[in-house]
């Protein structure tokens, strides 16, 4: 087979980052733990210093363990120049924004964004003179241009939103931003590049909370930033200036999780959609917010742009907060906790209306976000059924 033949995403998941010079013939790149690297002589030290990101230099710059993971993530986004690894998804978002914004600039943030993103924009960015405006997640690509000002330098998307799951018109928004010289950034954690290759849809910077589906086992915190040429180098330099790095042990675990992300994500998605459809017919459920359902906000965009759905969605219950508490507390197979993307199912009470500022969120009832794990789907449905019966 021609080594230059295009590889499909599942193949890239398996083969990405496994360069022979990093593996020395074994299947997985080993764990290289290092702070200090030793050089044979001063000439070699000086040569390495001229290109510190092209080989061994200092532990903070990485070893083959980190390079292999970054290389594999980059391979999932054709058109990307490279990937920067950060110690959490929040670190990936904040480092990217610090790299791209300066005092006097304006940032546009989707109103359904991850709450720590809003907190960072409203506090730290505000302190350094960056203005943030929030916009309607359902704004069309044709209308987004009216929101841009001369000071707008970055637009941050999250599609679907992490609590309310609106699907944005990402290709049109990215195209409108590029036409005005504005950098488009997306938090693509829900879909990953397997379901939505963001850079292929015109986005400049794609961020993942690798803590979720990349790692897949709820035991590592990590984020990644994959970017187009020019912006990748800028973000990498900022991350290095802030001293951001990830441990080789965490990088190894993330690489191991990445190899099975395709099959895990497929099962998460199939189970979640079956459960979402079952919940939509239940009399104690007022609404199911799942992008693959026909009444979802932005469903037509999801059909147009996405290759599938993942395992995270939300429901609104017919009742009050006491009923919601009874429901969540009665679940047996669902843990109560933050994050998602691991192999286990989770249920979390949410209040998205508290964070919205651009467009009010009119929830028809108290909401619960569900992460559907890899348990048997029928067991999860039976668990939800008994919990709904006991609540209210």
N, C-alpha and C positions, 0 to 999 in steps of 0.2 A: 504493500500500500504506500502511496505517495505521502511522505511525512508532511507535505504542505497542503494536503487535502483538508477542506473545512471540517471541523469537528462539531457535532451537535452538543447541546448543553450537558446531557448526561455523561457524555464521554469526557468533556472538559472537567466535570466534577471529579472524575476518577483520575485523570491524567495531569491536571493542572498542578504546577509547582514541583513536579517530581523530576527535576533535571538531574542527570546522572552525576554532575559535579557536586550536587547537594546530597544525593542518596548513596553514592559509591556502590551502586548495584543492589541495595536492599529496597524493599517496597516503599517504606516510608522514610522521609527525611528524619534523621535522628534528632534528639533534643541536644542542642548545643547551648550549654549554660556558660555564659562568659561576661565578664566586665572588661578586664584588661586583655588586649591582644598583644603578642610579642612580635617584634620585627627583627629580621636578621641583622640589619645595619641601619644607619641613619638615612642612607639613600632610599632604602625600601620604605622607611617611615615617611619620608618626605613625599615619595611617589604616591603612597596611600592617601596622604593628606590632600593631595591635589584632586583626588576623586574618592572622597570618603564614603559615598553611597554606592560604590561599584565593587565593594569587597570588604574584607575584614579591616576594621579601623578601631572601633571602640564598641563596647557592648550595647550602649544606648542606640547605636545605629543598626543593631540587629546582627543575626547570624543566619545561616541557611534555614533554621527552623522558622524564623519570622519571614524571611524572604520567600520561602516556599508557599506559605499561606497567602501572602500579599500577591504573589504571582498567580496563584490559582483564582483568587477573587477577581483580579484584573481580567483574566481570560474569560470570565462570565459576562463581561461588558465590552463587546467588540467596539473599537473606536476609542477606548480609554488608554491613557498614557501610563497609569500606574495606580497603586493603592497604598494608602497610609493606614497603618494599624494604630488604634488608640485604646486606652484602658477601659473604656465603656462607650455605650452608644451616645450618652450625653457629652462625653469628651469629644466624640467625633463631630457632633453638631456644633459645639461651642468653639472648637479649634478651627473648624471651617469658617464660621462666621467671623472670628477674629482675623483670619487670614484675608478675608475678602472685603472687610469693611474698615472705614477710618472715620475719625470725628467729622461730623457734618454730613455723613452719608445717611441714606434712608434704606430701611429693610422692610419689605413686604412679607408678612407671614400669614399663612392660611389660618382661619379662625378655628379650625379643628385640630390644630397642631398639638403634639405631645406637650403636656403641661410644663415639664422642665425647660423646654425650648422657650415657652412664653416667659417663664421666670427669668431666664438668662437675658432675654431681650429687654425685659422691663426693668431689670436691675443693673447688671454689669454693663451691657451695651449702652444703656441710658447714661450711666456714669461717665462713659468715655465719649459721649456726644453723638451717639448713633440714635436716630429716631426710628421707631418701629410703628408701622400701621398694619392692622389686621384686615383681611378681606374675606368675602363670602366664598366658601369652598366650591359652590356650584356656579361661580361666575364663568361665563363662556370665554373661550379664547378670543373671540371677536371683541369682547367688552373689557378684557384685562388691560388693554393699552390705555384706557381712560384712567386707570388707577396709577399709572406711572407718572412720576414727576422728574424734573431735571436732577434731583438728588438721589433718585432710586438707583441703587447699585446691585442689589441682590433681591431675588424673590425666592422664598422658601415654600415648597409644597410638601404635602404629606397625603398620599392617596393610596388607599382609603384612609380617612382620618382614624386615629387610634381609639376613639371612643364612640364616634357617631357614624363613621364608615362611609361618608360621602366620597364619591369618586370624582376626581378633578379632571378637567380637560387638559391633561398634561402636555400632549404634543403641541397643541395650539398655544398654550401659555408659554412653553419653552421657545417656540418660534417667535412669538411676539417679543419676548424678552431679548432674544438674540438680535432681533432687528434693531433694538434700541441700545445695544451694548450692555445689557443687564445680564448678570450671571444668574442662571437658573439652578437651584439646588432642590433635591428631593430626599425626604426620609422614606426610603423604599423598603423598610423592614418588613411590612406586612406581606408583600409579594415576593421579595428577593428578585434578583435578575432572572431567575428561572420562570417566573410568571409575568414579569414586566421588566425587560431589559431597558432601563431608563435612558442610558446614553444613546442607545439605538433609536429612541423616540425623541431625541433632540435635547435632552437635559445635559447640562454641563457637569454637574457633580451629583453623584449618587451615594447616599449614606445608608449604612446598615448598622443596627444594633446586633452585632454578631452573637451577643448574649442569647438571642432568640433562636432562630432556625439554623443558623450556621453551626453553633455549638450543639444545640439540640438536646442537652442533657441537664440543664439548670445547674451547672457547676462552674461556669466561667463567665466573668464580665469582660466584654470586649466590644469595640466598635471599629468600623472601617469607613474610609472615604476613598471612593474611586472617582477619578476625574479625567477630563480631557487634557491634551497637551497645553502647557502654559499654566493652567490652574493647578494641576497636580504638583508641579514643582513649588509653586507658591504655598500650597497647603502643607507640603512636606517640610519646607523650611520653617514655617510657623510652628508646626508640631515639634520640630527639633529645638527651636528656640525656647519653647515652653517646657522642654525636658520630657515630653510625652513619649512613652514607650510601653511595650507589652512584654511580659515575661515569656521566655522560650517554652516553659511548661504549658502556659495557657495557649500559646500559639500552636503547640503540638495537639492539644485537645481540640482546638477549633478546626485544625486541619483534618483530624480524625472524624469530627462531626460532619464536616463539609462533604466527605465522600459519600455519605448516606443521605444527604439533605434531599435529594430528588425523590427517593422512595418514601422518606418520612413525610415530606411536604404533600405528596400525592395522597397518602393515607389521611393526614390531617384534614386536607381539603374535602375528600370524599365523605369522611365521617361528619365533619362540621356541616356540610350541605344537607346530608340526610337528617341530622338533628335539627337544623334550622327549619327545614320543611315540616318536620313533626311538630315543632314548637309553634309554627305559624298557624296550625290548625287547633291549637289548644285553647279552650275558652278562658283560661286565666292569663293568657299572654296577649297583651294589647298590640304589640308590634315586634317584628324581628328585623334587625338591621344587619343584613348580610348582602354584600354587593351582588351576589349571583341570583338573588331573588328578584322577580320582575318589578316589584314595587320599591326597590331600593333606590336611594338618592344617587343618581348617576349610573344606574344600571346599564343604560345604553352605551356609556363610555367604557364600562367594565367589559361588556361584550365585544366592543371594538378593539380594545387595547390589550386585554389580559389573556394569558394562556390558561388561566384557571384561578382557583380561589384557595386561600390558606385556611387555617383552623381557628381564626379569631373573629368573633362577631358579638353583637349585643342584643339584649331583649328588653322590652318595657313590659312591666307586669300590670295587670288590672288590680289595683289595691293601693296600699299606703306603705310607708317605710317599715312598719311593724311586720306587714305581710312579707316584704322583701327579706327582712332579717330572718323570719321563720323559714322561708324558702332556702336561703343560702345555708343556714345552720343545719337544715335537715338533709343536705346532700352528703352522700357517703364516698362517692368516687371522685368528687371535685374538691381539691384543696382550696383554701382561702388565702390568697397571696398575690403579690404584684408580679410583674413580668409575665411572660408567656413564651411559646415556641419550644418548650421542653416536651418530653414524652408524656408528661402527666397532665390531666385535666385540671382546670382552675375556674373558680367563680369569684367575681369581685364586684361589690356594689359600686356604682359610679354615679357621679352627678355632673355631667358635661355642661349643664346650664350655668354652673358657677364660674366657668372660665371663659365663656363666650362674650365677646365685646362688639364684634362687627355685625353679627346676625344672631338674634335671640334663638335659643334652642327650645322649641315647644314640645317637650317630651309628654306623651300621653299617660305616663305613669312612671313609677320608680324603676330604675334601670339596673341591669346586671350584665357585666361583660363576661363572656364565656370563652375560655381557651379549651378547645377540644383536643385531647391528647391521643395516644395510641391504644387506649383501652378498647375493648369490644364495643361497637356502636350500640348494640342492643342493651348491653349492661348500662351504658350511659343514659340511654333513653328511659330505661326502667327507673333509674335513680332520679332523673328529672321528674318523671311522672309521680313517684311517691312523694317527692319534696313539694311539688305543686299541690298535690292532694292534701298534704299536712298544713300548708300555708293558708292563711286567711280564714 
